[in-house]
Amino acid sequence: MARQQTTTRSTGASALVGALERQGIPFLFGVPGHGAYPIYDALNDFPSVRPIVGRNEQGAIFAADGYSRATEDVAVATSVPRAGVTNSMTGLWEADGAGSRLLYVIEHDPIHHDRVARAAELLSEASRPLIFAGGQGWALHATEALTRLADTLRAPVLVTSGTKGVISDDHPLGLGFNWDV
């Protein structure tokens, strides 16, 4: 049976949910909030993508992680920025450590750009910065950027077992593996 055609406004939210539908993603896990309302509104135009609403972001992320592990499919979850991201972190950390196939989408936070610029400014003014490069092996794709940052700041770099090799062991600022968190 063909999906009923509806007239939808072209928005980022409708593009996102439309892409989920085209990829066969059946669920969107999350907690609706001020920035995620457009995404949840767009679900009305794409009924094959159903919302799984958690009581809080952590629970929604754990549910998405469980779905991904049980089905070996990609799970998609969303939250609002700041507190929503903070509440999601334990579930995201667990999903990352287990290698779950999880796509996490947050709304754009215009304040974030200002904070990144301010963080870069503070780092450039720091007298003794230190970089701790954690995460998993995907961080190996960041070798050039991390090395350039370390050289620019003259900051030593510690790595975890998951990011060993992200900066050369021969690099004068590379301190090697320290501990895994």
C-alpha positions in Angstrom: 0.0 0.0 0.0 1.4 3.4 -1.0 2.0 6.0 1.6 -0.6 8.8 1.4 1.0 11.9 -0.1 0.8 14.9 2.1 1.9 18.4 1.5 4.8 19.1 3.8 6.8 22.2 4.4 10.4 21.8 3.5 12.2 21.9 6.8 15.3 20.3 8.3 13.0 18.2 10.5 11.0 16.9 7.6 14.2 16.2 5.6 15.5 14.3 8.6 12.4 12.2 9.2 12.0 11.6 5.5 15.5 10.3 5.3 14.8 8.0 8.3 11.8 6.6 6.5 13.7 6.1 3.2 16.3 4.1 5.2 13.7 1.9 6.7 14.2 3.3 10.3 11.0 2.3 12.1 11.5 4.2 15.4 12.8 7.5 16.7 13.7 7.3 20.4 13.8 10.4 22.5 12.0 12.9 24.7 10.2 15.8 22.9 11.5 19.2 24.0 11.6 22.8 22.8 14.1 22.2 20.0 12.9 18.7 19.1 9.2 19.7 18.6 9.7 20.2 14.8 11.1 16.7 14.5 8.1 15.2 16.4 5.7 17.3 14.3 7.3 16.0 11.1 6.6 12.4 12.3 2.9 13.1 11.4 3.9 13.3 7.8 6.0 10.1 7.9 3.8 7.5 9.8 6.2 4.6 9.2 8.6 6.2 11.6 7.1 5.9 15.1 8.2 7.8 18.2 9.4 5.9 21.3 9.1 8.5 24.0 11.1 8.0 27.2 10.5 9.5 30.6 14.0 11.1 30.3 16.8 11.2 27.8 18.9 8.6 29.5 16.1 6.1 29.4 15.4 6.9 25.8 19.0 6.3 24.8 19.2 3.1 26.8 16.0 1.9 24.9 17.6 2.8 21.6 20.8 1.0 22.6 18.8 -2.1 23.6 16.9 -2.0 20.3 20.1 -1.8 18.3 21.7 -4.7 20.2 18.6 -6.9 20.0 18.0 -6.3 16.3 21.5 -5.4 15.1 19.8 -2.5 13.2 20.6 1.2 13.5 18.6 3.0 16.2 18.0 6.7 16.0 17.6 8.9 19.1 17.2 12.6 19.7 17.3 15.1 22.5 17.5 18.8 23.1 20.9 20.3 23.7 22.6 21.1 27.0 20.7 19.3 29.7 19.3 16.8 27.2 22.8 15.9 26.0 24.0 15.7 29.6 21.2 13.3 30.5 22.0 11.2 27.4 25.7 10.8 28.1 25.6 7.6 30.2 23.5 5.8 27.6 25.7 7.1 24.7 28.8 6.1 26.5 27.4 2.6 27.1 26.2 2.3 23.4 29.6 3.5 22.2 31.5 1.0 24.4 29.3 -1.9 23.1 29.6 -0.9 19.5 25.9 -0.3 19.1 24.7 1.2 15.9 23.2 4.4 17.2 22.6 7.7 15.5 22.2 10.5 18.0 20.6 13.7 16.7 20.4 17.0 18.7 18.9 20.3 17.8 21.2 23.1 16.7 22.3 25.2 19.6 23.3 28.7 18.4 25.1 29.3 21.7 27.3 26.2 21.1 29.4 28.0 18.3 30.1 30.9 20.7 31.2 28.4 23.4 33.5 26.6 21.0 35.1 29.8 20.0 35.5 30.8 23.7 37.0 27.4 24.5 39.5 27.8 21.7 40.4 31.3 23.0 40.8 30.0 26.5 43.0 27.1 25.3 45.2 29.4 23.3 45.7 31.5 26.4 46.4 28.5 28.7 49.9 28.4 30.0 50.1 24.6 30.4 47.3 22.9 28.4 47.0 19.1 28.2 45.0 17.1 25.7 43.3 13.8 26.7 42.2 12.1 23.5 39.6 9.5 24.5 37.0 7.5 22.6 37.2 4.6 20.3 39.2 3.8 17.1 37.1 6.1 15.0 39.1 8.9 16.5 42.0 7.7 14.4 40.5 9.8 11.6 41.4 12.8 13.7 45.1 12.3 13.6 45.9 15.4 11.4 43.6 17.7 13.3 44.8 16.5 16.8 48.5 16.7 15.8 48.0 20.3 14.5 46.1 21.3 17.6 48.8 19.8 19.9 51.5 21.5 17.9 49.7 24.9 17.9 49.1 24.8 21.6 52.3 23.0 22.4 50.1 20.7 24.5 51.1 17.1 25.5 48.6 14.4 24.4 47.5 11.4 26.5 45.5 8.7 24.8 43.3 5.8 25.9 43.6 2.2 24.6 40.8 3.0 22.1 42.7 6.0 20.6 46.3 4.6 20.7 47.9 5.8 17.5 45.8 8.9 17.0 49.1 10.8 17.6 52.3 9.2 16.6 54.3 7.6 19.5 57.3 9.3 18.0 55.7 12.8 18.2 57.5 14.9 20.9 54.1 15.8 22.5 52.7 12.3 22.4 52.8 10.9 26.0 51.2 7.6 24.9 48.6 5.5 26.7 47.7 6.5 30.3 44.5 5.0 31.5 41.1 4.0 30.0 38.0 5.6 31.3 
